[in-house]
Amino acid sequence: MKDKLTCENKKQKQIPMFFIPLLSGLIRSAYMYFF
């Protein structure tokens, strides 16, 4: 049970780490485009 929980937590942490730079890049490109 404990191993499954830690595995799930690792998966949940990996998604935002990959998503945040992508999101910030999108915001930056939109900012450059509009201003």
C-alpha positions as CSV (number, residue, x, y, z in Angstrom):
1,M,0.0,0.0,0.0
2,K,2.7,2.4,0.9
3,D,4.7,1.8,-2.3
4,K,1.6,2.4,-4.4
5,L,1.0,5.7,-2.6
6,T,4.5,7.0,-3.1
7,C,4.4,5.9,-6.7
8,E,1.2,7.9,-7.3
9,N,2.6,11.0,-5.5
10,K,5.7,10.9,-7.7
11,K,3.5,10.8,-10.8
12,Q,1.4,13.7,-9.6
13,K,4.6,15.8,-8.9
14,Q,6.1,15.1,-12.3
15,I,3.1,16.5,-14.2
16,P,3.2,20.0,-12.8
17,M,7.0,20.2,-13.1
18,F,6.6,19.5,-16.8
19,F,3.5,21.7,-17.2
20,I,4.7,24.9,-15.4
21,P,7.5,25.7,-17.8
22,L,5.2,25.1,-20.7
23,L,2.5,27.3,-19.2
24,S,5.1,30.1,-18.4
25,G,6.4,29.8,-22.0
26,L,2.9,30.3,-23.4
27,I,2.2,33.3,-21.1
28,R,5.6,34.8,-22.2
29,S,4.9,34.4,-25.9
30,A,1.4,35.8,-25.5
31,Y,2.8,38.8,-23.6
32,M,5.4,39.4,-26.3
33,Y,2.7,39.1,-29.0
34,F,0.2,41.5,-27.4
35,F,2.8,44.1,-26.1
